[in-house]
Amino acid sequence: MSCIGQVFKQRGHQALIPYVTVGYPDIETTLRAVPLLVKNGADIIELGVPFSDPLADGVTIQRASFKALENGVTLETCLDVATKLRKKVDVPLVFMSYFNPIYRYGLEEFCGRCGEAGVDGLIIPDLPPEEGARLESCSAKHKVDIIYLLAPTSTQERIRLVAERSRGFIYLVSVTGVTGARTSLPADLKRFIARVRKITDKPLCVGFGISTAAQAKRIAEIADGVIVGSKLIQLIEEDATLKKAGQFVREMGLAINAAD
C-alpha cells in the first residue's frame, strides 16, 4: 500500500489535505508554511505547480500561480522544494500540476525525479484516464500514485474507469466549475458521493469551494477527506506570519474529526 493509502487506514480519522502554490508569495513562505500546516493537523499536502493556463483554478489560485511564475518558479523549482520539504515533514506530498509542464520535462524523467524528491502522488486536472496509461506506467515504477478527478457530471462509465485507475484516493470536485472559496456547498453533493460509493471502496476526497470548518465537517460525514485551497491561499496573503493559516488548518482538522 502506498504512503497515501496508509493515511486512510487510520480508523475514525478523516484526512485533511491543504493546498499551497509552490513559490507563492515566495519560496521561503512555502518552506515555512508546509511544516506549519502539518504541525496543525494536515495529513497530506497538495503542492500546486504554477502554470500559465490553470483551467481548473479560480481567481485566487490563478493569481498565486501568476505571481509564482513571475518569481521564476518552474517544475524543477517545485521538485527542489519538495526535496527540501521531505526532510522537514513525514506526511505524503502530492503535486497538483497540469500535463504540459510534465510532458515537456519528460514523463519518465519527471516520475524518477518525483521518486527521488519524495513526492507520493500526482493530481493532473487536464489528464483524463483514457490518456493516462503512459504516465501511470512511469509513475508506478517510482511508487508515485496518479490521482484522477470526478465531477458531479461524470457518467457511470467514467466513474468506473476512474475507480479502476486512480491510486491513493479519488478527487471529487464538489461543483461544476473552478476552484474558489464558496459560502455554501452544493445541495446534490451527498448524492454525488453516494453514486461513487456504489462503485468503489477507494478513499474519496472532496475539494473545490470548501472555506469553513462547518463545510468541512459536513463533508467529513460523507467522505474520507477534505481538500482546502483558495481560502488557505487568501489567509497566507493576509498574514505573512502564517498564524491565520495555521489556525485555519487546525480548526478544519478538529471539525472534520468531530464529524459523526
Buried (B, 14 or more C-beta within 10 A) or exposed (E): EBBBBEBBEEEEBBBBBBBBBBBBBBBEBBBBBBBBBBEBBBBBBBBBBBBEEBEBBBEBBBBBBBBBBEBEBBBEBBBBBBBBBBEEBEBBBBBBBBBBBBEEBEBBEBBBBBBEBBBBBBBBBBBBBEEBEEBBEBBEEBBBBBBBBBBBEBEEEBBBBBBEBBBBBBBBBBBEBBBBBBEEBBEEBBEBBEBBEEBBEBBBBBBBBBBBBEBBBBBBEBBBBBBBBBBBBBBBBEBEEBEBBBEBBBBBBBBBBEBE
